[in-house]
Amino acid sequence: MSRADPGVIERAEAAAPSAAYRRFLRAERRGHLFVRLAQAGLLLVFLLFWEFAPRYGLVNPMFTSYPSALWPTFLGLLHGTANQPGILEHAASTVVATVVGFSGAMVVGVIVAAALWWWKRLYRVLDPFLVVANAMPKIAFVPIFYIWLGATLSIYGMALAISVFITILMLHAGFEGVDANKVKLAQTFGASRWQVLRMVVLPGSVPTLIAALKVNTGLALVGVVVGEFQSASLGLGYLIQYGSQVFKLDIVMTAITLLAVLSALMYLAIAALERRVLARR
């Protein structure tokens, strides 16, 4: 019988994880499981309180409905009526407007932030205006957008307006925060300003781009729903407005719950994109 090569055994032992590392991995898995169980527990407590508080007279059920009523209401709204589209059509309209809104905000934000990074004097000129524009309550522009853009385009306008200024400010801060030594090194090797932007600044700002995308998703959704309150005849914002006008809180709560689900799905999609992008870096 041939004897194993001692060098092979040593390399295998070196490659095997140590006991301390295995304990670390088990602790990480337990921590991850604890977080997920805590999240599920908090959601369960919230749903139980929402279900039983109206039943025991702690709150008026007319104003809150019940979690147990959401699924039957969803099924009742699924196919719609002659005068009312189904709830999935409302949800699709809201999702499309949200995606268009935050995509437009990201495109405009990257272009403007790159221009502000390129021309420092332009940034000094526009900085106070951008800060003021970002601080203004965008809901005040809903009737103006409705007059300017019409019923449909005003929704996209609100989604863009509510997210584009914070995007510009975030991305410009990310561009300026790129390691100056990397920029100087690229310039030392003869890189043009465009090459520095394309090969150093933009790749170095990927975490900021992902963070801006996360922020934009929520802001664009808020803008879409606010716009749908004012002018739409389709969308979850319109459905919430309609349900409140006819005092059908089951419809309102079902639409709000669907908004929460859509928000969670969009967040998970962006988180998956973040993991994939950062893994490649």
KEBA-950368 format. One record per residue (C-alpha): residue number from 1; z negated, y negated, x negated. Coordinates in steps of 0.1 Angstrom, whole numbers. Each point is the difference from the previous one (the first is absolute). Layout:
num  z  y  x
NUM  Z  Y  X
...
This chain:
num  z  y  x
1  0  0  0
2  10  -34  -14
3  -26  -26  -5
4  4  -34  16
5  9  -29  -23
6  -33  -20  -6
7  20  -32  1
8  13  7  34
9  -36  7  12
10  -12  -32  -15
11  27  -20  17
12  -6  16  33
13  -37  -7  -2
14  7  -37  -10
15  24  -3  30
16  -25  14  25
17  -21  -27  18
18  -35  -3  -12
19  -30  6  23
20  -8  -37  1
21  36  -8  11
22  -2  27  27
23  -33  -16  13
24  17  -33  0
25  29  13  21
26  -24  17  24
27  -19  -33  4
28  33  -19  6
29  10  25  27
30  -34  -3  16
31  2  -38  -1
32  35  1  16
33  -13  24  27
34  -30  -22  7
35  22  -31  4
36  23  19  25
37  -29  14  20
38  -17  -34  1
39  32  -16  12
40  4  27  27
41  -37  -4  10
42  3  -38  4
43  31  4  21
44  -18  27  22
45  -30  -22  4
46  22  -29  11
47  19  21  25
48  -32  15  14
49  -16  -35  4
50  32  -13  17
51  0  30  23
52  -36  0  11
53  -9  -37  -1
54  21  -7  32
55  -12  31  17
56  -37  -9  -4
57  6  -36  10
58  -4  -16  -35
59  33  -17  4
60  23  -5  30
61  26  28  0
62  25  -24  15
63  1  -19  -33
64  1  29  -24
65  14  31  17
66  -9  34  -16
67  15  20  -29
68  4  29  23
69  24  -21  21
70  23  -8  -29
71  19  32  -1
72  7  2  38
73  11  -36  -1
74  23  6  -30
75  16  29  19
76  4  -22  30
77  17  -27  -20
78  21  25  -21
79  31  0  23
80  -3  -35  14
81  13  -11  34
82  31  -17  13
83  -14  -34  -10
84  -21  10  -30
85  12  18  -32
86  -21  29  -13
87  -28  -6  -24
88  19  15  -29
89  28  -26  5
90  -27  -27  -1
91  -14  15  -32
92  34  4  -16
93  8  -37  7
94  -33  -11  -16
95  6  23  -31
96  35  -13  -6
97  -10  -36  2
98  -30  6  -23
99  22  18  -26
100  26  -28  1
101  -28  -26  -3
102  -18  14  -30
103  33  10  -17
104  13  -35  4
105  -33  -14  -13
106  2  22  -30
107  36  -9  -8
108  -6  -38  4
109  -33  3  -17
110  14  16  -31
111  29  -24  -3
112  -22  -31  5
113  -28  12  -23
114  26  8  -27
115  14  -35  4
116  -35  -15  -3
117  -6  21  -31
118  33  -10  -15
119  -4  -38  6
120  -36  -10  -6
121  6  -35  12
122  13  13  34
123  -33  19  3
124  -21  -31  -7
125  20  -19  27
126  -1  27  27
127  -35  15  -6
128  -20  -23  23
129  27  4  27
130  -1  38  -2
131  -38  0  2
132  -1  -23  30
133  28  20  17
134  -19  32  -6
135  -32  -15  14
136  16  -13  32
137  -7  21  32
138  34  15  6
139  -7  7  37
140  6  -37  6
141  37  5  -9
142  6  27  27
143  13  -24  27
144  20  -19  -26
145  16  32  -13
146  7  10  36
147  19  -32  6
148  18  1  -33
149  9  37  -3
150  -2  14  35
151  -20  29  15
152  10  27  -25
153  5  -18  -33
154  -33  -19  4
155  -19  33  -4
156  17  6  -34
157  -6  -36  -9
158  -37  4  7
159  -2  32  -20
160  17  -17  -30
161  -19  -33  3
162  -35  16  1
163  6  21  -32
164  25  -18  -22
165  -23  -27  -15
166  -28  23  -10
167  27  23  -15
168  14  -28  -21
169  -35  -10  -13
170  -10  36  -8
171  32  8  -18
172  0  -31  -20
173  -35  6  -11
174  10  35  -10
175  30  -12  -19
176  -22  -25  -19
177  -26  27  -7
178  24  22  -19
179  -12  5  -36
180  12  -30  -20
181  3  21  -31
182  26  22  16
183  20  -30  10
184  -2  -15  -35
185  9  34  -15
186  31  2  22
187  10  -36  -10
188  -5  8  -37
189  26  28  4
190  24  -26  15
191  -4  7  37
192  13  -27  23
193  -22  -14  27
194  19  21  26
195  -6  32  -21
196  -37  -9  -3
197  -3  -4  37
198  20  32  8
199  -14  23  -28
200  -36  -13  -5
201  -12  -22  28
202  12  20  30
203  -10  34  -13
204  -33  -14  -11
205  -7  -13  35
206  6  33  19
207  -38  2  10
208  2  -35  14
209  32  8  19
210  -17  30  16
211  -30  -20  8
212  22  -27  16
213  17  27  20
214  -33  13  13
215  -10  -35  11
216  34  -7  15
217  -1  30  23
218  -31  -12  18
219  10  -36  1
220  35  7  12
221  -14  23  28
222  -23  -29  11
223  29  -24  0
224  22  24  21
225  -28  6  26
226  -7  -37  3
227  37  -7  4
228  2  28  27
229  -29  -16  19
230  21  -32  4
231  35  10  7
232  8  37  -1
233  9  24  28
234  -3  30  -24
235  -27  10  -25
236  -36  9  -2
237  -10  -36  0
238  18  -5  33
239  -16  32  14
240  -35  -14  -9
241  8  -33  16
242  14  18  31
243  -30  23  3
244  -25  -29  -2
245  19  -20  26
246  -2  28  26
247  -35  10  -11
248  10  35  -11
249  -22  3  -31
250  11  37  -4
251  34  -14  -10
252  -14  -26  -23
253  -23  24  -18
254  28  26  -3
255  23  -26  -15
256  -27  -12  -24
257  -8  36  -11
258  37  6  -6
259  1  -31  -21
260  -29  13  -21
261  18  33  -4
262  32  -17  -11
263  -19  -22  -25
264  -16  31  -15
265  33  18  -3
266  16  -30  -17
267  -30  -3  -24
268  3  37  -8
269  37  -4  -7
270  -6  -29  -24
271  -29  19  -17
272  24  29  -5
273  26  -23  -15
274  -27  -15  -22
275  -11  34  -14
276  36  9  -7
277  9  -33  -17
278  -31  -1  -21
279  4  37  -10
280  34  -8  -14
281  -14  -28  -20
